[in-house]
Amino acid sequence: MNKSDAHDYFRAHAITALQKARSLPFGWLKRKQRTVARIYHLLAKEAAYAPNVHHLDDFRAAKQAENDIGRLVR
């Protein structure tokens, strides 16, 4: 994965997470989803400057938090 691919990948996740946050009602789930979106956004910004292999654990943690939110919303 070159740095352009990583940037685009993380940016797509950030946009999707932000759209999910916008669809949620006000409350702690919406705040948590917005935090996940900010994490993806930061990872995308870092990937734009250098390969982001060292931050895969951060991505996995954010993805797990997003999945937890999805289970709570249903």
C-alpha positions in Angstrom: 0.0 0.0 0.0 1.6 3.2 -1.0 1.0 6.5 0.8 -1.6 7.7 -1.6 -3.6 4.5 -1.2 -3.5 4.7 2.6 -4.5 8.3 2.6 -7.5 7.6 0.4 -8.5 4.6 2.4 -8.4 6.4 5.7 -10.2 9.4 4.2 -13.0 7.2 2.9 -13.4 5.7 6.4 -13.4 9.2 7.9 -16.2 10.4 5.5 -18.3 7.3 6.2 -17.9 7.6 9.9 -18.9 11.3 9.8 -22.0 10.5 7.7 -22.9 7.9 10.3 -22.5 10.4 13.1 -24.7 12.9 11.3 -27.5 10.3 11.1 -27.4 9.6 14.8 -29.6 11.4 17.3 -27.9 13.7 19.8 -26.2 11.9 22.7 -23.1 10.0 23.7 -23.3 7.6 20.7 -23.1 10.6 18.3 -20.1 12.0 20.2 -18.3 8.7 20.2 -19.0 8.2 16.4 -17.6 11.8 15.8 -14.5 10.9 17.8 -14.0 7.8 15.6 -14.3 10.0 12.5 -11.7 12.4 13.9 -9.3 9.4 14.5 -9.7 8.3 10.9 -9.2 11.9 9.7 -5.9 12.2 11.7 -4.7 8.8 10.3 -5.5 10.1 6.8 -3.5 13.3 7.5 -0.5 11.3 8.8 -0.7 8.9 5.8 -0.5 11.9 3.4 3.0 12.7 4.7 4.5 9.2 5.3 3.6 5.5 5.1 1.3 4.7 8.0 2.2 1.1 8.8 2.9 1.9 12.4 -0.7 3.1 13.0 -2.6 0.0 12.1 -3.3 -0.7 15.7 -4.9 2.8 16.0 -7.0 2.0 12.9 -8.1 -1.4 14.3 -9.1 0.2 17.6 -11.1 2.9 15.9 -12.8 0.2 13.7 -13.7 -1.8 16.8 -15.2 1.2 18.5 -17.2 2.0 15.3 -18.5 -1.6 15.3 -19.4 -1.3 19.0 -21.4 1.8 18.2 -23.2 0.0 15.4 -24.2 -2.8 17.7 -25.6 -0.4 20.3 -27.6 1.6 17.8 -29.5 -1.5 16.5 
